[in-house]
Amino acid sequence: MEIVETDVLIIGGGIAGLTAADYLSLDKNVIVITKSDLEHSNSYLAQGGVSAAIDKEDSWQDHFFDTLNAGHFHNDYQMTELLVKEGQNVINILSAWGVPLDKNERNTFQLGKEGGHNKNRIVHAGGDQTGKTIMKVLSNRIKDKANIVSGEYAIDLIVDQNTCFGAFCKDNNGNLTMYKAFHTILAGGGYAGIYSVSSNCYGSDGSSISMAYRAGVELADLEFVQFHPTLLKNDYGNGLITEAIRGQGGILVNSKGIPIMDGVHPQKDLAPRDIVSRRLFEEIHSHRENVYLDIRTILQFSRKFPGVTLLCESAGVSLENGLIPVAPGAHFTMGGIKTDLDGRTSMKGLYAIGECANTGVHGANRLASNSLLEGVVFAKQAASHIIQSERNHLQTSPTFKMDSFLSSNKAEQEVLAEKVIQSLMDECAGICRHREPLIKAKNLLQMDDFRPYLLTWPLDLIKRLNMQTMGWLTVTSCLKREESRGSHYRTDFPSSHPSWQQKKIVRSIRNDKSIIAKKAAAGIFN
Ligand code: SIN
């Protein structure tokens, strides 16, 4: 096994991982490990933009309120306050990097609207190509500053006395490398890929989170899985049909042309995603209807949404009649590795950022376009904490006996096929959940040992183990949360609506600019 040493090891090459690498490489040797390459990440696919309260009619308090409202008040208020206050700063950073953000004819930022936002505050680049545009600029910035290792899959953390010293990684030919690092950052994305229909790139199997789980690191909120209402419904692909289209006037209709969001929520088609997705689920599964996104009122559609136009064309869906067939699909996972303001996890030397982290900013349902923002904000936090920290020294060589890895593992026989895991998750832990199916899924996903020695396992088996681990953790968390809240909807438990106290304090945050969220959280919400 090859051994490589570095100051900081970053696992994941999306916006969070690369932003951390960009800041850290001024001061440290940085290695970034990616499963595939820098063009295969969910950040790269992001059609939505970066939300930031930068309009003169907008304020961080309004953005804070919309984030809490979408998150069903399950959010961490202090973390959320940091996130929304950083909006302007992140737009400045992206501009300074040279990201060509979309501007209007007055040469100010073109601010779009998406579900759950009461103000126009989404900054895009290249229309619906925001992720790709940012990632190209960022990849270019760091290519000579950090060592990017493509095509390696992180298997397990190197841990001694609850301190992390790097990770073991494997390439597609089965070659193992031990990356020893003073600091390790997990930025490997979420686990929406454990469902059969997802907007994510292939391989969103929650590997960073499973790895943290095997090492005993604290996780949280795994039951909260966001289903995006509009994925292309087509035999040839399920890509994302961005919510920004509804922000420009697109509406959801059934095959009779009847708008399906009328009377459901005051924000209609731009209601928070959990509400719109449940409405589509009802229309498709209970009423046996097809649902379409009606784009007939949007002028110059293909100029404004080049990515969606290309997606439809390559799937053979004509835009001529102005109706795009859509259905919900797994999109973003709010649960993950519990972190603090500096991106620190419960294990010394180990940080988590981006979708694999549970910072608490998304609560029970993420507000649209808050995740690229989160990626940049918490990457910066973690990087500056690392720059100021002591190095963690591995006192002894970790005492792994290679022969113990060679012993055959009963766990191998219990790992299910990818399709079996995905259909169990679809059937039992999808948009609507109920105790009996959840128990069925838990029993079928259960293994004797979720923490076997993995170094000698073939990659395909490790990936399926990670999916099964994430599936089991998700259904177990779904069973534990005996209420309906945000994206976690239990048909056997009523919705927990925000209390009047919550609404009152949030109104006062909006009206009184001097109240900070932390005080509100401490005084009323706890
Ligand atoms: C979208 O463009 O609809 C997705 C944006 C997001 O998930 O934040």
Residues whose N, C-alpha, C, O or C-beta is under 5 A from the ligand:
A	BS01	SIN	Q47 G48 I241 T242 E243 A244 L367 A368 S369 N370
